[in-house]
Amino acid sequence: MNIVTFLLLSAVLVMTAAKAGQQTRQNRRAPFNRSEKSGGKASFIRSEMGGGRGSTLRNPQSPTYGTKQFKPVYTARVRNEAKEGKRPNIILILTDDQDVELGSLQFMPKLAKYMGKAGTTYSNGFVSTPMCCPSRSSLLTGLYVHNHKVYTNNDNCSSTYWVENHEPRSFGAYLQDAGYSTGYFGKYLNKYHGTRVPTGWGEWHGLVRNSRFYNYSLNVNGQIHHHGFDYERDYLPDVITNRSLNFLRWSKAMDPNTPLLTVLSYPGPHGPEDSAPQYQHLFFNVTTHHTPAYDFAPNPDKQWILRHTEKMQPIHKHFTDMLMTKRLQTLQSVDDAVERIVTVLDELDELDNTFIFYTSDHGYHLGQYGLVKGKAFPFDVDTKVPFLVRGPGVPSGLVLQEPVLNIDLAPTFLDIAGLQKPPHMDGKSILSTLFEPAPGAPKPEPWRSAILLERGKMTFQRYAKVSQSSNDVLDSEFQDLLTSEELTRQERLKIECKKPRYKAPCTPHQKLYCKEKSDGDFKIKRCRMGIAERFGLAERKSSCHCNPGDVYGWKYSKLDADEKKMQKRFLRQHVPKSRKLNQKFLKTLPRYAVGQSRTARGADDLHFDHIFEDVAHDELEEVDGLVEDIAEEIRDLHNLNGTDDSLGGCKLDRENVVCSNDIVSDKKTWAISRNTVKQQIQRLRAQLNELKQIRKYLRIRRPETSSRGRVLPLDLRAYNIEAVPEDAWDNSEICVCEHKTKKELDRQLIREERMRTREQIKLEKMRRKERRRLKMEKKERKKNSAKKNDHCKQDLKMNCFSHDNDHWRTAPLWTEGSFCACTNSNNNTYWCVRNINTTHNYLYCEYVTGMVTYFDLQVDPHQLRNVLHTLTDLEVNYMHSQVIYLREYSAENDYMVELEDRRMATMEDRRIEQKEGRRMEKENKMKKRMRVGGMLEGRRREGRKEIMAARLKMRRHGRPGHGSETSSSAF
């Protein structure tokens, strides 16, 4: 066969293979194309899956929307004991704000039938953080909040940090890498803007931003679809159910052997609580939310917000009843969805091979502790959620008491898929609580009894700094000004002028001050101070300017601004070329003639004289008392010779020291006597220094007998100044030069002031940042609200909401008017340990405000009374250590530490092996050397034997002389 024939055959084979592949792809899509042409069921599937509006049908796990090309920190691996065969499907039904303690599960009969009776219920299902975005981030990643850093619904929620570091490590990404066909339908994260398809989801129908029932937008596989207010086409719970069921049918029709992961994230019963029309007549007058904690207020033994929450008003109670009704109505669409999912799975013959999980992102309270509505509290009403599961091998009708968390779902899904749990996940697979271990398998670890509940990101240090500066903003005298939405300029100035940083007169480092005009208006002006006043040196005397070696000098200061301008004008008018001169405008203090000042003394000066006289009198009395104390000490020293006990048995007798025999013989007594003498010497030295200071003070303050003026030295009498009055000496231009320069003292003072200023600037920056954040949030709320709610008077530290007749757009409507209620506070940051086992059931919490609470749920299941005082110190320390351990726990850090320990252990084993190898090698060398030496010694013995035998033989033959010489020479 020549080369041409070979090339022709190769081309024919390639074309045949390409044609066969194209025919195969056409056959794979043929059923959907035929159905689409005939208007059958698959055409409806395509339009419901987002294939309409000009888009083309595509594989739901297309690489375009699959896992991105990234290098994950951990790669999920198949377990060694994983069973081979068809892997199970996984479906997660997630609601928003659904409670357990208020009785919502009692009104979902289909859920009880298809999940409760046919599966297992965990009566102690919790979330680690009762907030939407933090809880959902924990559910997706299996991490505690302090590890994924999504602390609130705003901070870091769906941020760039989240997208780059945690989104690629969600259970969706791991299961898609393992071959699962993944789909997500409904609400994702509160701050999800719809600009991307998250990693790991092949079919994506994500809700943009927060929960809505109408007038929302969906990101459908990268395209934004807007929905209106039509129930048949736009009601979000039904859209989620229909599209997820179509995804199940579509995926199983394309590849029945590929397992599915589907998440149905419903908006209900979250606000705005719009129910389907067919359920708007149900559940009126339901009072299951009237628990013992309902309207239980005020609570002086609980955290700050509950201490400031009073009992609800009648309009608030009516609102909680109405809200409970609307919440239950929205849950009926979810209840129907559970039945439809089970029915479709049964039709597809996949029910026995599918795990279905039902839970919520957190609980909810309605009137508990006087709070009208909301979440974010550590109590069971907010942290306990529904937690039901059914699937192959799951016991039916079983209720388990083990405490499980939302962070356990991600490890559980990977365990179901036969994958090892990535070591960075904080949660645990719950399969060990559902199934008995296989014969021969290792016994699972005991299930945990303590779980962490945490909320917020404010640290103790930050709270201390912020609260330190917030009290002056909350004065009751102008609190009413802060309640209105818009303030006039003068109202804002009035609020600002109440703050200490604008008080008059200006203090050191103060830049601005408020001045009130004659008409009552305020104006902010700049503080005009020199360097001395700016750095707190205003009360210091003017600097004394001296030449080297001078005893007396002159004092002067800088002119005021107006005086300086006048002097400059005078120079320009009378001195030619004054601009070229190096001008210095100094103000010398006035000279005084004998007993007479330059300016007359007024009433104010006399008033200050009396003050100075009183201060001087008090100082002299203190000095007299100090002198008397020193005199008494001196008298005690004079009597020291007669007191043997004071010096441990020693006395001075005619310049000779005489001690008792105990001091000479006993070392301990000698040491005591020696220490006593040292203490006396140190005290006397301190007294001597005080005496010197007093002597110096008295010398400076020595009064004159003839007049109240000071007698000037001879070198100053040429100025015709014989004496200066005592009260005018400090203000004269003559001063006494000090040995120590005042510049050093001024520098030190300024340096200390600058350090304090830096601290104040840092605090002010932090306060400005907090004010900007609050301002942006307020602006965002104002932008999103359709109408201003001027009736809601909000406390600056509280998070409040307003409600009026226009809030709900679907029946039943609110008709009782507008009201305002506060549901949370900015300082509601806490770390709690929830412990549940056979002997204990308690909630222990530590708040950022310093508050500590303890509730024993065995006697107080509704957490009404804080009984921290009943605990012993040992019990409090134990619970505190639990909180510290859990709030710092990180499975990833533990894994890294374990890896480091393994590495160190491996290095140690290698070092031991190398040491043992060197020892064995040395022993082998020694043995070899001994063997070689033994062989040489044997040869020597044999040679000696041969010599001896030859000599004996020669002697026997009798050959002396020549023969012996020959023998000896031969050898």
LUMNUVO-596228 format. One line per 5 residues: number of its first residue (from 1); for each residue z, y, x of C-alpha. Coordinates in steps of 0.1 Angstrom, whole numbers, plus 2048, in hexadecimal, padded with zeros to 3 digits. Layout:
<sites>
NUM) Z:Y:X | ...
</sites>
This chain:
<sites>
1) 800:800:800 | 7F6:821:80F | 809:841:80D | 7F4:850:7F1 | 7FA:833:7D9
6) 81F:835:7E0 | 821:85A:7D8 | 80E:855:7B7 | 825:839:7AC | 844:84E:7B4
11) 837:86B:79F | 830:854:781 | 853:846:783 | 863:869:784 | 84F:875:766
16) 858:856:752 | 87D:85B:759 | 87C:880:74F | 86A:878:72F | 883:85D:727
21) 8A0:875:72D | 891:88F:717 | 88B:875:6FB | 8B0:86B:6FE | 8BC:88F:6FA
26) 8A6:893:6DC | 8B3:873:6CC | 8D7:87F:6D3 | 8D1:89F:6BF | 8BA:890:6A5
31) 8D4:889:68B | 8E0:8AD:68A | 8BD:8BA:68A | 8B3:8A4:66D | 8D1:8AD:65A
36) 8CC:8D2:661 | 8A8:8D0:653 | 8B4:8BD:634 | 8D0:8D5:62F | 8E9:8B8:632
41) 90D:8B6:63F | 905:8BC:663 | 8F5:8DD:65B | 916:8E9:64C | 928:8DC:66B
46) 911:8F1:681 | 917:911:66D | 93D:90B:66B | 93F:904:690 | 930:926:698
51) 90C:91A:69B | 8FF:933:682 | 8F5:957:687 | 8D8:94E:69D | 8EB:937:6B5
56) 8DF:915:6BE | 8F1:8F4:6BB | 902:8EA:6DC | 918:8CF:6EA | 93C:8DA:6E3
61) 946:8D1:707 | 929:8E4:718 | 931:8ED:73C | 92C:911:732 | 94C:911:71F
66) 95D:8F5:731 | 975:8F5:74E | 96C:910:767 | 966:908:78B | 988:90E:799
71) 9A0:8FB:7B0 | 9BF:8F3:79B | 9E1:8F3:7AC | 9E6:8D0:79E | 9CE:8B7:791
76) 9D9:8A0:775 | 9D6:87C:780 | 9D4:85C:76C | 9F5:849:76B | 9F5:827:77C
81) A03:816:75D | 9EB:828:745 | 9DA:80F:72D | 9B5:80B:72F | 9A0:80F:710
86) 99B:829:6F6 | 9B1:847:6FC | 9C2:857:6DD | 9B9:878:6CD | 9D2:895:6CD
91) 9D5:8AF:6B2 | 9EE:8CC:6B2 | 9F5:8DF:692 | A07:900:69C | A15:919:683
96) A21:93D:68A | A45:947:682 | A4E:928:66E | A73:922:669 | A88:903:664
101) AAA:911:65C | A9C:925:63E | A8E:906:62D | A68:90B:630 | A63:8E5:636
106) A71:8DE:613 | A52:8EE:603 | A38:8DB:617 | A36:8B9:606 | A15:8AE:616
111) A24:8B4:639 | A42:89F:630 | A2B:883:623 | A12:881:63F | A27:88C:65C
116) A4C:887:653 | A4A:865:642 | A2D:858:657 | A3B:865:677 | A5A:871:68A
121) A6D:891:685 | A81:8A2:6A1 | A9E:8B4:690 | AA5:8C8:6AF | A84:8D7:6B8
126) A87:8F8:6CA | A73:912:6DC | A7E:920:6FD | A76:944:6F2 | A75:950:6CE
131) A57:967:6D3 | A33:961:6CB | A20:966:6EC | A3B:959:704 | A40:93A:6EE
136) A1B:932:6EC | A17:937:711 | A33:91E:717 | A23:906:6FE | A01:907:710
141) A0F:903:733 | A2F:8F0:730 | A42:90C:743 | A61:920:73C | A5C:945:736
146) A6C:94F:757 | A51:93A:769 | A31:945:757 | A3E:96A:755 | A32:971:731
151) A53:981:726 | A48:993:706 | A2B:997:6EE | A1E:9B4:704 | A28:9AE:728
156) A11:996:73A | A04:987:719 | 9E1:97A:71F | 9E0:990:73E | 9CB:98C:75E
161) 9E8:97B:76F | 9EB:962:752 | 9C5:95B:752 | 9C4:955:777 | 9E4:942:77D
166) 9EE:930:75D | 9D1:92D:745 | 9BF:914:75C | 9DF:8FF:75C | 9E2:8FA:736
171) 9E2:8D8:727 | 9BF:8E0:719 | 9B1:8E3:73C | 9C1:8C3:749 | 9B5:8AF:72B
176) 992:8BC:72D | 991:8B3:752 | 99C:890:747 | 97F:88C:72F | 98D:899:70E
181) 978:8AD:6F7 | 98D:8CC:6F0 | 98D:8E5:6D4 | 9A3:903:6CB | 9A3:914:6A9
186) 9B8:932:69E | 9D2:949:6AE | 9D4:947:6D4 | 9E9:963:6E4 | 9F4:984:6D6
191) 9E1:999:6F0 | 9C2:983:6F1 | 9A5:99C:6EE | 989:982:6E9 | 976:98B:709
196) 977:968:717 | 979:943:70E | 998:935:71F | 995:91A:738 | 997:8F6:72A
201) 989:8FB:707 | 967:8ED:700 | 967:8F9:6DB | 977:91B:6D8 | 97E:92F:6B8
206) 99A:946:6C3 | 9A9:962:6AE | 9A7:984:6BE | 9CA:993:6C1 | 9E6:98B:6A8
211) 9E8:977:688 | 9D3:983:66B | 9C6:972:64B | 9AA:98A:644 | 996:9A5:657
216) 998:994:679 | 981:98A:695 | 97C:968:6A6 | 96D:960:6C8 | 956:943:6C0
221) 94C:933:6E1 | 948:955:6F1 | 93A:969:6D3 | 94F:980:6BD | 94C:979:698
226) 95C:992:680 | 96A:988:65E | 972:99C:63F | 987:999:620 | 975:97E:60D
231) 98B:95F:606 | 96F:946:605 | 961:94F:626 | 97C:961:63A | 99E:953:632
236) 9A9:949:655 | 9BF:92B:64D | 9A2:91A:63B | 989:924:656 | 9A0:914:670
241) 9A3:8F4:65C | 97E:8F1:653 | 971:8F8:676 | 98A:8E0:687 | 981:8C4:66F
246) 95C:8CA:675 | 964:8C8:69B | 974:8A6:696 | 956:899:682 | 93D:8A8:69A
251) 94E:89B:6BA | 952:878:6AC | 92E:877:6A0 | 921:881:6C3 | 938:86A:6D7
256) 951:855:6C4 | 961:849:6E5 | 96B:86B:6F2 | 98E:875:6E9 | 996:896:6D9
261) 9AF:8B2:6DE | 9B0:8CA:6C1 | 9C8:8E7:6BC | 9CB:8F7:699 | 9DE:918:69D
266) 9E5:927:67A | 9F0:94B:674 | A08:942:658 | A23:949:650 | A21:967:667
271) A1A:989:658 | A08:997:645 | A10:978:631 | 9EF:977:61D | 9EF:957:609
276) 9D1:945:5F9 | 9CB:950:5D5 | 9D4:92E:5C6 | 9F7:930:5D4 | A01:954:5CC
281) A15:949:5AD | A2D:931:5BF | A50:932:5CD | A5E:951:5BC | A85:953:5BC
286) A88:93B:5D9 | AAA:941:5EB | AAB:926:606 | AAB:942:61F | ACE:94E:612
291) AE1:93A:62C | B05:941:635 | AF9:95A:64F | AE5:96D:635 | AF0:992:636
296) B0D:988:64D | B13:9AA:65C | B1F:9BD:66F | B26:9A6:68C | B3E:9B7:6A6
301) B40:996:6BA | B1B:993:6C1 | B00:9A6:6D5 | AF9:9CB:6D3 | ADF:9CA:6B7
306) AF5:9B6:6A0 | B13:9CC:6A7 | AFE:9EA:69A | AEE:9D8:67C | AFF:9DE:65B
311) AFB:9CA:63B | ADA:9CB:62A | AD2:9E3:60D | AC6:9D4:5EB | AA2:9DD:5F3
316) AA5:9C9:614 | AB1:9AB:601 | A95:9AD:5E8 | A7D:9AF:604 | A8A:98F:615
321) A86:97C:5F4 | A62:989:5F0 | A5A:981:615 | A68:95E:612 | A51:958:5F4
326) A32:965:606 | A3A:950:625 | A3D:930:611 | A1C:938:5FF | A09:93C:620
331) A16:91A:62C | A06:908:60F | 9E4:90C:620 | 9F3:8FC:63F | A01:8E0:62A
336) 9DF:8D9:61B | 9D0:8D9:63E | 9E8:8BD:649 | 9DB:8A7:62C | 9B7:8AF:634
341) 9BA:8A7:659 | 9CA:885:652 | 9AF:87E:638 | 992:886:64F | 9A1:872:66C
346) 9A5:854:654 | 980:858:64A | 976:858:66F | 98C:83A:675 | 99F:84E:68F
351) 9C1:852:67E | 9D1:835:68F | 9C5:842:6B0 | 9D0:866:6AC | 9F1:878:6B5
356) 9F8:895:69D | A13:8AF:6A7 | A20:8C9:68F | A35:8E7:69C | A39:90D:69D
361) A3A:927:6B8 | A5E:931:6AD | A74:935:68F | A7C:952:679 | A9A:964:668
366) A9B:975:646 | ABB:989:640 | AD0:975:659 | AEB:98A:669 | ADF:9A8:656
371) ABD:9A8:666 | AA2:9AC:64C | A87:997:65E | A7B:98D:680 | A82:975:69D
376) A8B:979:6C2 | AAF:96E:6BF | ABF:950:6CF | ACD:942:6AF | AC0:922:69F
381) AAF:935:683 | A97:944:69D | A95:929:6B8 | A94:909:6A3 | A71:8FE:698
386) A60:8E1:685 | A58:8C5:69D | A46:8A7:68E | A2F:88D:69D | A1B:86F:690
391) A04:858:6A3 | 9FE:835:6AF | A1F:823:6B4 | A34:841:6A8 | A51:835:691
396) A4D:840:66D | A68:853:65B | A7E:856:67B | A93:875:682 | A9D:87A:6A6
401) AB9:890:6B3 | AAD:896:6D7 | AA7:8BB:6DE | A82:8C1:6E5 | A71:8E1:6EF
406) A4F:8F1:6EC | A4A:8EC:712 | A4B:8C6:70C | A2A:8C6:6F9 | A13:8CA:717
411) A23:8AE:72B | A22:898:70C | 9FD:89E:706 | 9F5:894:72A | A0C:875:727
416) 9F9:86B:708 | 9D8:86E:71B | 9E6:858:736 | 9E9:874:74F | A05:87C:767
421) A19:89B:75F | A10:8B7:778 | A2F:8BD:78C | A30:8E3:784 | A37:8DD:75F
426) A5B:8E3:754 | A59:8CE:735 | A5B:8A8:730 | A47:88F:71C | A58:886:6FB
431) A48:863:6FB | A66:854:70B | A7A:85E:6EC | A60:84E:6D5 | A59:82D:6E5
436) A6D:813:6F7 | A64:80D:71B | A4C:7F0:721 | A5A:7D0:72F | A5E:7D3:755
441) A58:7F9:754 | A73:80F:764 | A8D:81C:74C | A87:841:743 | A9F:85C:74D
446) ABA:867:733 | AAC:882:71D | ABA:8A5:723 | AD5:8B4:70D | AD3:8D9:719
451) AB6:8F0:714 | AAF:914:71E | AA9:930:705 | A9F:951:715 | A90:971:709
456) A85:992:719 | A80:99D:73D | A9A:9B9:742 | AB1:9B1:75F | AD6:9BB:761
461) ACE:9D5:77C | AB2:9E4:768 | AC7:9E6:748 | AE3:9F7:75B | ACB:A11:769
466) AB9:A18:749 | AD8:A18:732 | AE9:A30:74B | ACF:A4B:742 | AC9:A44:71E
471) AEA:A4F:70F | AE1:A74:712 | AC2:A6E:6FD | AD5:A5E:6E0 | AED:A7B:6D8
476) AF4:A7C:6B3 | AF0:AA2:6B2 | ACA:AA0:6B5 | AC4:A7C:6AB | AB4:A88:68A
481) A98:A99:69E | A8D:A78:6AD | A88:A67:68B | A69:A7B:681 | A46:A6F:68C
486) A3A:A92:698 | A4F:AAE:6A7 | A46:AD2:6AC | A46:AE1:6CF | A68:AF2:6CA
491) A77:AD1:6BC | A6C:ABF:6DB | A7A:ADA:6F1 | A9A:AD9:6DE | A9D:AB4:6E6
496) A93:AB8:70A | AAC:AD5:70F | AC8:ABE:704 | AC3:AA9:723 | AD9:AB0:741
501) ABC:AB5:758 | AB3:AD6:746 | AD6:AE4:743 | ADD:B07:74F | AE8:B14:768
506) AD3:B01:782 | AE4:AE7:797 | ADA:ADB:7B9 | AB8:AC8:7B7 | AB2:AD5:794
511) A8E:AE1:790 | A8E:AED:76B | AA6:AFC:752 | AA5:B05:72E | AAA:B29:722
516) AB0:B32:6FE | A9E:B52:6F2 | AAC:B6C:6DB | A9A:B5D:6BD | AA9:B3A:6C3
521) A8A:B2A:6D3 | A8D:B18:6F4 | A79:B1C:714 | A78:B07:733 | A79:B1B:753
526) A79:B13:778 | A99:B15:78C | A95:B2F:7A8 | AAC:B25:7C4 | AAB:B26:7E9
531) AB1:B0A:801 | AD6:B0E:801 | AD9:B0D:7DB | ABE:AF1:7D9 | AD2:ADA:7F0
536) AF5:AE3:7E2 | AFD:AFC:7FE | B00:B1A:7E7 | B26:B1C:7EA | B26:B19:80F
541) B2C:B39:823 | B0E:B49:833 | B06:B3B:855 | B16:B4B:872 | AFC:B54:88C
546) B0A:B54:8AF | AFD:B57:8D2 | B08:B3C:8EB | B2C:B42:8F6 | B34:B5C:8DB
551) B54:B5A:8C8 | B49:B71:8AC | B27:B74:89C | B14:B83:87E | B0B:B75:85C
556) AEC:B7D:848 | AD7:B6C:82D | AB4:B6F:820 | AAA:B8A:807 | AA3:B83:7E3
561) A7E:B81:7D8 | A7E:BA4:7C8 | A8F:BB4:7E5 | A77:BA3:7FD | A59:BB0:7EA
566) A67:BD3:7EB | A6C:BD1:811 | A49:BC4:816 | A3B:BE1:802 | A50:BFA:816
571) A43:BEC:836 | A1E:BED:82B | A23:C12:821 | A36:C1E:840 | A2F:C06:85D
576) A0B:C03:86A | 9FF:BE0:871 | A1E:BD1:860 | A0A:BB2:856 | A06:BA8:87B
581) A2C:BA9:880 | A41:B8A:87E | A56:B96:860 | A78:B89:858 | A8C:B99:83C
586) AB1:B92:840 | ACE:B9F:82C | AED:BA6:841 | B0E:BA4:82F | B21:BC5:82B
591) B39:BD3:845 | B5C:BDD:83C | B6F:BFB:849 | B94:BFB:84D | BA2:BEC:82D
596) B83:BF6:819 | B64:BE4:80D | B40:BF0:809 | B3F:BE9:7E4 | B5A:BEE:7CA
601) B6E:BD1:7BE | B6B:BCA:79A | B7F:BB6:780 | B6C:B96:788 | B76:B98:7AD
606) B9B:B9D:7A3 | B98:B7F:78C | B8B:B69:7A9 | BA7:B77:7BF | BC0:B69:7A7
611) BAF:B47:7A7 | BAE:B46:7CD | BD3:B50:7CE | BDC:B34:7B6 | BC8:B1B:7CA
616) BD7:B27:7EB | BFA:B24:7DC | BF4:B00:7D1 | BE6:AF8:7F4 | C04:B07:805
621) C1B:AF3:7EE | C09:AD3:7F8 | C0C:ADC:81D | C31:AE3:819 | C36:AC0:809
626) C22:AB0:825 | C36:AC2:83F | C56:AB6:82F | C4A:A92:82F | C41:A95:854
631) C64:AA4:85B | C74:A87:849 | C5F:A6F:85F | C6B:A81:87E | C8F:A7E:873
636) C8A:A59:86E | C7C:A57:891 | C9B:A69:89E | CB0:A4E:88E | C9A:A33:89B
641) CB2:A2A:8B7 | CCD:A20:89E | CB8:A09:889 | CB3:9E8:899 | CA2:9D9:87B
646) C85:9F2:87A | C79:9E7:89C | C82:9C2:899 | CA3:9C4:8AC | C99:9DC:8C8
651) CA8:9FF:8D0 | CA6:A1A:8EA | CC6:A1F:8FE | CC6:A39:91A | CA0:A35:920
656) CA5:A0F:921 | C97:9F7:907 | CB1:9DE:8FA | CA6:9C1:8E4 | CB8:9A5:8D4
661) CB7:982:8E1 | CA2:976:8C3 | C85:98B:8CE | C86:97F:8F1 | C8A:95A:8E8
666) C76:957:8C7 | C50:95D:8CA | C4C:964:8A4 | C67:97E:8A4 | C58:98E:8C3
671) C36:991:8B2 | C45:9A0:892 | C57:9BA:8A8 | C38:9C3:8BB | C23:9C7:89B
676) C3E:9DE:88D | C3D:9F4:8AB | C16:9F6:8AA | C17:A00:885 | C31:A1C:88D
681) C1B:A29:8A9 | BFC:A2A:892 | C0E:A3C:877 | C1C:A55:88F | BFA:A5C:89D
686) BEC:A62:87A | C09:A7A:873 | C02:A8C:894 | BDE:A91:88A | BE9:AA0:868
691) C01:AB7:87A | BE6:AC4:890 | BCF:ACB:872 | BEB:ADD:860 | BF2:AF2:880
696) BCE:AFB:882 | BCD:B04:85D | BED:B1A:85F | BDF:B2B:87E | BBF:B35:86B
701) BD2:B40:84C | BED:B54:85E | BF6:B72:849 | BF8:B96:857 | C19:BA8:854
706) C0D:BCC:856 | BEF:BC9:83F | BDA:BAF:82D | BBE:BB3:846 | BB5:BA0:866
711) BB9:BB1:888 | B97:BB0:899 | B94:BA7:8BE | B8D:BC2:8D8 | B68:BBB:8DC
716) B62:BC5:8B7 | B77:BE5:8B6 | B59:BF8:8C3 | B4B:BF5:89F | B69:C0A:892
721) B75:BED:87E | B9A:BE7:884 | BA1:BCF:868 | B90:BBE:84C | BA2:BB5:82B
726) BA9:B90:827 | B97:B8D:807 | B78:B9E:816 | B77:B8C:838 | B62:B6F:82A
731) B48:B88:81D | B45:B9D:83C | B28:B9B:854 | B40:B92:870 | B48:B6D:874
736) B5A:B56:88B | B43:B3F:89F | B4C:B1B:89C | B49:B02:8B8 | B37:AE9:8A2
741) B16:AF5:896 | B12:AF7:871 | AEE:AEB:872 | AFA:AC8:878 | B11:ACA:85A
746) AF5:AD8:845 | ADD:ABE:850 | AF6:AA2:847 | AFC:AB2:825 | AD7:AB5:81E
751) AD0:A92:82A | AEA:A85:811 | ADC:A9A:7F5 | ABA:A8D:7FC | AC6:A69:7FA
756) AD5:A70:7D8 | AB5:A82:7CE | AA0:A63:7D7 | AB5:A4D:7C1 | AB2:A66:7A5
761) A8C:A67:7A9 | A8A:A41:7A8 | A9E:A40:788 | A89:A5C:779 | A69:A4A:782
766) A76:A2B:771 | A80:A3F:752 | A5E:A50:751 | A4C:A2E:753 | A62:A22:736
771) A5A:A41:722 | A35:A3D:728 | A36:A19:71D | A49:A22:6FD | A30:A3F:6F8
776) A12:A27:6FB | A22:A0E:6E4 | A29:A29:6CB | A05:A36:6CE | 9F8:A13:6C9
781) A0D:A0E:6AA | A01:A2F:69D | 9DD:A26:6A4 | 9DF:A04:693 | 9F2:A11:674
786) 9DD:A1D:658 | 9F8:A35:64B | A15:A46:65C | A37:A3A:651 | A4C:A59:653
791) A68:A49:63F | A72:A31:65C | A8D:A40:671 | A8E:A2C:691 | AAA:A29:6AA
796) A9D:A2D:6CE | AAD:A0D:6D9 | AA2:9F9:6BA | A81:9EA:6AF | A7C:9F3:68B
801) A61:9ED:671 | A58:9FF:651 | A4B:9F0:631 | A3B:A00:612 | A27:9F8:5F4
806) A06:9F8:607 | A11:9DF:621 | A05:9BF:610 | 9E1:9BD:602 | 9E4:99C:5F0
811) 9FB:991:5D3 | A18:990:5CF | A1A:9B5:5D8 | A38:9CA:5E1 | A40:9E5:5C8
816) A63:9F1:5D0 | A5A:A0D:5E8 | A5D:A13:60D | A7A:A0B:624 | A82:A07:648
821) A95:9EC:65A | A9D:9E5:67F | A99:9C1:68B | A9E:9C1:6B1 | AA9:9D6:6CF
826) A9B:9DC:6F1 | ABA:9CE:702 | AB9:9AC:6EF | AB3:999:710 | AC6:979:713
831) AC8:957:724 | AD8:93B:710 | ADF:916:714 | ADC:901:6F4 | AEF:8E0:6F9
836) AEB:8C3:6E1 | AF8:8A0:6E6 | B10:888:6D6 | B2F:89B:6DF | B24:8C0:6E1
841) B0F:8D8:6CD | B12:8FB:6D9 | AFF:91B:6E1 | B0B:930:6FF | AF9:951:707
846) AFB:96C:721 | AEB:98E:719 | ADE:9A8:730 | AF7:9C0:721 | B13:9AB:72F
851) B1B:99B:70D | B24:976:70D | B24:961:6ED | B2D:93D:6E5 | B27:92B:6C4
856) B34:908:6BD | B1A:8FA:6A4 | B2F:8DB:69C | B47:8F2:688 | B30:911:684
861) B0C:905:67E | B00:928:674 | B0E:939:693 | B24:952:680 | B41:956:698
866) B42:95B:6BE | B5E:945:6CA | B5B:94C:6EF | B80:952:6F1 | B87:92D:6E9
871) B77:922:709 | B8A:91C:729 | B80:92B:74A | B73:909:756 | B5D:906:737
876) B4F:929:73A | B47:924:75E | B35:903:756 | B1F:913:73B | B18:931:752
881) B0D:919:76D | AF6:908:753 | AE6:929:74B | AE1:932:76F | AD1:911:777
886) ABA:911:759 | AAE:935:75D | AA4:92E:781 | A96:90B:77B | A72:905:786
891) A63:8E2:787 | A49:8F0:79F | A64:8FC:7B8 | A76:8DA:7B5 | A55:8C9:7BC
896) A4E:8DF:7DB | A71:8D8:7E7 | A6C:8B3:7E2 | A4B:8B4:7F5 | A5C:8C6:811
901) A78:8AC:812 | A5D:890:812 | A4B:8A2:82F | A6B:8A6:842 | A75:881:83B
906) A52:876:847 | A55:88A:867 | A78:87C:86D | A6B:858:867 | A4E:85F:87E
911) A66:86D:899 | A7C:84E:896 | A5E:837:898 | A52:849:8B7 | A74:848:8C7
916) A76:822:8BF | A53:81D:8CD | A5C:82F:8ED | A7C:819:8F0 | A68:7F9:8EA
921) A4E:804:903 | A69:80A:91D | A79:7E8:916 | A57:7D7:91A | A51:7E8:93B
926) A73:7DD:947 | A6C:7B9:93C | A4A:7BA:94D | A5A:7C8:96D | A74:7AC:96C
931) A5A:791:967 | A45:79E:984 | A64:79F:99A | A6E:77C:990 | A4B:76F:999
936) A4D:780:9BB | A6F:772:9C1 | A63:74F:9B8 | A46:752:9CF | A5E:75D:9EB
941) A74:73F:9E5 | A56:727:9E5 | A4A:737:A06 | A6C:733:A16 | A6D:70F:A0A
946) A4B:708:A1A | A55:718:A3B | A75:704:A3C | A62:6E4:A34 | A48:6EB:A4F
951) A64:6F1:A69 | A75:6D1:A5F | A55:6BF:A62 | A4E:6CD:A85 | A71:6C4:A90
956) A6E:6A1:A84 | A4D:69C:A98 | A5F:6A9:AB7 | A48:6C3:AC4 | A5C:6DD:AD5
961) A4E:6F8:AEB | A2A:6FE:AE4 | A2B:6EF:AC1 | A48:705:AB6 | A38:724:AC5
966) A18:71C:AB3 | A2C:717:A92 | A3F:736:A95 | A20:74B:A9E | A0D:73B:A81
971) A28:746:A69
</sites>
